[in-house]
Amino acid sequence: MEGGGLSAAAAATKKKRKKKNGSGCSAGASRPRAVVPFDQVRGGISVALRERLGALGATAPTYVVGKWPLEMSDVHRNQARLLFSCKGEAALQRCPLTACFTEQETEFVWEEDDRSSRPRTKIAGLLVTALDRDGRSYNLVCRYLTSNFGYRFKTEWKKLVEDNGLSKGMRVELWAFRSRQLPNRYEFELVGSDRVPVPVRKEIGHPDGSLGLVVLHYDDELDPEHGDDGHVEAMPVQETETEMETTGQMKSEAAAVAPEEKLLTSGGAACAEPTMTREEMVARFGLKMFLAAAGLIMLKRRHSETQTSKKRREHEEDEQHKLP
């Protein structure tokens, strides 16, 4: 699928991306060598899904990207969001998701969440309608998060996870289509005395309309390089540390850190977050501050070990002198 206006979008956000992404670079998701037609996907297409696509006047879905395996943070009820990491400008440009967006959609995806204005008029991000195998519809908001260096789908992703029984280790595929009937933006409207987010349709610069996704899932652990349906899996870069699995360990380690170390690792902020990953610390406080903190901690630990070893030797020598 051609998103249209990709080069213009890349040029428009190039300076912004370089500023936020820094110099870090890692390989992003890649397109498969060959993909079967949508009608031939493993598990088949349900009647309900076909009817839903037909009612929308949707274009034929085309394969975009897959994620295998799903992380705990993708499916846990307290963190449920689908994240595709792509650190660095080169990885971002290679990511198949980037090619899906028009220039206007790219602006929505990269938009900052401005909560300073009151009252708020919109929700930052691109609203994407997702359909599961049974034709059920979910509103997902896609944003590029500079803190995670990746595309994140949230909002009703948690409901999709629960309805389809997704769990850690499973595989999902995203198939993109277009429809002139789909919304692509959340805006706040006054309903009675309350302001509520309402899906609206904005001009996004594509003749076939708004972007939609079919989300297919598989519960078997296929070869990560070659699926049994004839194409190579598009493997996103996984987070270096799974958020849910490391939280307890990082909290316990943070509790043992001296106050001055906490102050340094937080960049001078008193409200340091003990569950931040190393990548998040570097992104937030800078590489020099992080390395300085790590060096100080290592020096203090080495000094403590040296002092302990010295006291042990002195104790042993005293014991030897006491012997007749």
N, C-alpha and C positions, 0 to 999 in steps of 0.2 A: 504494500500500500504506500502510495506517495502522499506525504503529509502536505506538500506544497509550502513554498516559502521557507524551507529549512535553512538555506544559505543566508537569507536575510535575517532569520531569527538568530542564527549563530553569530552573525556580525553584530546584531543589536545587543546581545548579552555577553559578548566576548570579554570586554573589560570588567564587567561585573563578576563573571565567573572566575577570572584569573585572580581577582582581588580576594574572593571568598575561598577558593579552592587551595590557594597557596601553591607550593611546589610539589606536593605529594602526588604520586602517580601510581596507578595500579590498573591491571587489565580489567576491562568491563565485560559485560555479557556480549556474546557474539551470535550472529545469525547461524542457523543450521545449514548444512550443505544442501539438504533436500528435504522438502516437507510434503507430506501427502495432502491431497485436497481435503477441505473441511468435511465433506460428506463421507470421507473414508477414515476418519479418526477412530482410534481404538475405543471401543465401548459404544460407538454409534452416536447418532444425534436423535434425541427424543422428539416425538411429535409436538409436545408442548413448546420446545425450544424453536423448532421450525416455524410453528404458528406465530410465536412471539416475534421472531425476526421478520416474518412476512407482514405482520400487522404494522411493524415499524417502517416497512419499505426499505429495509436495510440492504446495504451492499454485501457481497459475499465475504464472510469472515476470512481473514488471512492471518497466518501464524506470525506472532511478533517475538515472544520470548517465553522461556520456561524457567522455573526455579526448582532445583533439586539439590539437597533435600530442604524442606521447610524447616526453619529454625523455631525453637521454642517461643521466641519473641514474636514470630509471625502468627502464632495460633493461641498463645496464652490469653485468657479472658481479660487480664489486666493490662496487656500490652498489645493486643491484636492489631497488627498492621502488616501489610506486605511491603517489604523493603528490597529494593534492587540497588546495591552499592555500585558506584562508578566514580572512583576517586581520580581526580585530575582531568584536565581539559581533553587529553587524547581519549581516555576511557569514556568520558561523557559523550564525545562525538561518535564513538563507535557503538554506544549503547543503542539497540534497536528501538527502545522507547523514544529516544530523542528524535528519530526519524518520523515518528508518528504524528508529531505535533506541528500545527501550523504556526505562523509567527505570532498570532494572537493567543493561541493556546499556550505557546511557550511563555509569553508574558504572564499568563494566569498561573502557570506552574511555578515560575520563579518569583511570584509576587510575595512581598513581605506581609506578615500578619500584623497590621497596624491596629493596635488596641488603644492607642492614645486618643483617637477621635471618638467623641460621644455625641450622638449615638452612632454606633457602627452601621455602615450601609451595606457591607458585603463580607463574605467569608473568603479569605485568601485561598487560592488553589483552583484547579480545573475540576469541575464536576463531570465525572465519567459514569455512565450507566453500565453496570456489569450484569450479565445474565449467566446463571449456572446451567448445569445439564438439564434441569427440569424446567427451564424457562422462567425461573423466579428472578425478579429484578432487584438490584441493590444500587444505592447511590454511593459511589466512592469519590473521595476528593484526593486528587493527585497533586503533590507538591514536591519540589526538589529541596531537600533539607541540607543546608550547608554544614550543620552539626554532625550529620551522619554521612555526608557526601553521597547521597543517593536519592532515587525516586521513592516516595512513600505513598501507598494507597491506604486511606483510613476511612473514617466515618462509619459506614455500614459493613466494613470488612469483617468485623466481629460477628455480625449476624450471618454473613455468608459462611464463615468458619463453622458456626454452630449448626446451621441448617444442613451443611454438607459433611459434618463430622471430620473436618480437617484436623490433622495432628502432626506433630513433629516427625520428620522423616519422609513425609509424603511429597508428591510432585504435583505442581500446578503448571498449566500453560495458559497464556493470554493470547486470544485471537481477536484482532481488531476489525471493526466494521464501522460504517457511517450511516447516520440517519438524520433527516431533516426534522424529525419529530422529537428528538431528545434534547433535554436541557443541558447546559454546560457551565452553569454558574449558580452559586447560592447568593441571594440578596435578601436583606432584611426588609420585611413589610409589616405595616401596622395592622394587626388583626385584633379588633376590639381595643383593649388598652395595652396589649402586649406587642412587642416586636419579635417576629419569628422568622427563621430562615426559610425562604421559599425558592425552589428550583426555577430558574428562568433560562430562556434561550437567547444567547447573544450571537451576533455575527462574528464568526471565527475564521473566515477566509477560506472555506473549503466548499466546493460546489455540491458535495454529497451530504453536507450537514455536520452535526456533532459527532465526536468520537465515542464509540461504545466498545465494550469488551465482552467476549465470551470466555468464562473461566472454566477450564476443564481440569479435573483433578484425578489422580491415580494413587491408589494406596499401596501398590507394590513397589519394591525398591529395584528399579531398573538400573542397568549399567549407566553411570553418570556421563559417559561419552556417547553411547549409541543406544537409543531407544529401540523397542521392538517394532515401532511403526515406521522405521525407515529414515529417521532424521537424527542429526546430532543435537543433543540438548544444548540449549543456550544457557550457559552456566554463569550466573551472576557472581560477583565477588562477595563472599560471605563476610559477616562481621568477624574481626579477629578474635573477639571474645563474645560468647553468647551472653546477652544481658541477664537472662534469668538464672543461668547456671553460675555466674560469677558474683552475683549481688551479695550473697551471704559471706563469701570469702573476703570480698573487698571491705565489707562493713567491719568484720572482725579485725582485719589488718589496720583499718583506719582508726579503730578504737585504741590500738597500741601505739599510734604515732604521737610523738611529743607535740605540744602546742605550737612550737616554732616551726616544726615540719609541716603541720597542717596549714599554717599561715603562708609558708612559702609555696607549697603545692597548690594553694588556692589563689596564687597571684596576689596575695595581700588581702583577699576577701575573707571576711569572718564566716561567711555562709558557704564554705566549700562543700560540694556534694560528694559524699564518700563513695557513691556507687558509679561515678563516672569512669569510663574506660580510658586507657592511655591515649587513644586517638582523640577522644573528646577533650581531654585535658590539654593536649597539644593545640587543638583547634581553638580552645577557649582562652588559654593563658600564654600560648606561644612556646616554641620549641626550646628557647634558651632558658625560660623559667622552669619548664618541666625537667630539663637536663640538670639544671642547678639543684632542683629539689631532690632528684634521684641521686645525684652525686653526694649531697649532704647526708642523705639517709644512709648511703653505703659507707661513708666515712665514719658516721656515728656508730653504725653496727660493727665495723671493723675495729674501731677504738674500744667498743664494749667487749668484743671478743678478746682483744689483746689484753685488756685489763683483767678479764676473768681468767685467762690463761696465766697471767702473771701471778695473780693471787693464788691460783692452784699450785703453781710451782713453789711459791714461798711457803705455802702450807705444808707441802710435801717435804721441803728442806727442814722446816721446823720440826716435823715429826721425826725425821732422820736424826737430827741432833739430840732429840730426847732419848733415842735408843742407847742402851748401855754399851 
